[in-house]
Amino acid sequence: MDNPKYLKGEVLDVTFKNVTVLEEGSQPDGSAEFFVFADPHRGALVYVNRNDENVMIVRKVPADGMPEVGDVWQDRDGMQWFAAAHYPDVDGPMDELARTNKDGWYLVLVPNQLGEAGSPHRPEEVINLYGPIHRLFRPSATVFTVDTQEV
């Protein structure tokens, strides 16, 4: 190799994206908690020590898929979250308007009780701050409709 991209002894941060957890457990002596995933490109099993200070884990998608309007979800502490469409104020901050879909709204998760989490959050915030989350209920039919007739 005439022009190597990396040199022996070089320290790197390596990130695996979009991996699916296959197993979770701990060493028999309790020395480490870990999870296992398959490397999506090589098919190799990778063991990751969850408590290693050099490992950064960011949750992306819950095991039940992403929240949809009408869903009810529960976080790791038992708090329930209702998935709702939020229409921002057209005179509101531009960053909030930029989040909207083509119908003018974006999804929020609203906690069922006031307190630390007491306001609506974007799903990715709930997934990372309060995860893992799992779905308790999804309506069987579309419950979200928009009346386009003028009143």
N, C-alpha and C positions, 0 to 999 in steps of 0.2 A: 504494500500500500504506500504509494508515493506521497500522498497529501492527506494524512488522516484528519478527520473532522474532530476527533477527540483524542486527548493524550492520556496515557496510562498515569494514574494518580490524580487526574482531574476530578473535582467534586461537582456533581450535577444534581439538580432537582428533576425528578422524573415523575410525570403525571400520567396515569391511565384514565381515559375518559370513557364514560358510558359503559361501565362494567356492571354486571349483575351479581349480587351476592348469592353464592351457592350454599354456604354453610357458615355458622357462627359457633364459636365454642371457646374453651379455655384449656390451658395446659393442665394435666393432672395435678401438678404441684401448685397450681394457681398463679404461676409466675407471669403469665401473659394471657390476655384476652385477644382473640383474633377472629378474622373472617377470611373466607376463601372466595376467590372469584376466578373465572377463566379469562385468560388473556384473549381478547377478541380476535387478535391477528395470528396468534400462534397456537391457541388451544391449550396452552400450558396452564396448570393450576398455580395460582399465586397466593401465598399466605401473608397476611398483613397483621402486624401487632397493632391493635387499636390504641394502645396506651403509649406507643412510641412517640415521644415529643417531636420527632422529625417527620411524622406522618400527618398530613393534612387531609381531612375527609370533608367533602362537601356533598350533601345530599342533593340529588337532581330530580328523581321521579319516585314517588312512593310505590311499593309493591303492587298496590291496587290501581296504578295508573294515575293520571293527573285529575284533580278535582274538576267537576263540571257543575254548572248552575243547577241547584236543587239538591245536590249531595249533602250528606251529613258525615263529617269526619271526626275522629277522636285522636288526640295527641297522646304522647307517652305518659302524661300525668292524669289522663282521664277527661280532660276538658273537651267538650264537643264544639265543633266549628260548622257553621252553615255556609255553603257556597252560594254566593249571590252575585248578580250583575250590578255593577256600580256605574252610574252615569255621572261623570264629573261635571261640575259647573263650567259652562262654556267660557266664563270669564275667569276661570281658575288658572292655576299655574300651568305653563306650557308643558312641563315635564309630565304632568298628570294627563293632559290631553293627548300627548304622544303615545301613551300606553294603550289607548283605546283601539278596539278592533274596528272593522268597517261599519259596524252598526252603532258605533259611538259609545261603547261601554267596555269595561274590563272586569275580570273576575276578582272577587275578594272573598276571603274567609272571615266570617264574623263569629267571635266567640259567644258561647251561650251564657256567659257570666262576666260581670265587670271585675276589674282587678288589673293585674300586671299586663295581661294581654288584651284588656278591655276595649280595643278598637279594631276596626277591620284591617286586615293585613293582606298583602299579595300572597298567593299560594307558596311561592318560593321562600318567602320569609318564614311562614309557619313551618314549612318542611325543614328548614335549617335551624330555626330557633326552638321549636317544640317537637321535632321529629324523634323517632319515626311516627308517622301518622298512618292511620288505616281507615278505610271507608266503612261506615256503619250502614249507610242507606244511599241508594240511587233510585230516583223515580223511574218507574217502568215506561212511562210515556213522557213526552216533552211537556213540562209544566211552565216553561218560559215562552211567552208569546208577546209580540209587540203589536199594539193596535196602531195601524198607520192612518186611520181615519181622523180627521180633525174634529175636535169637539166644538 
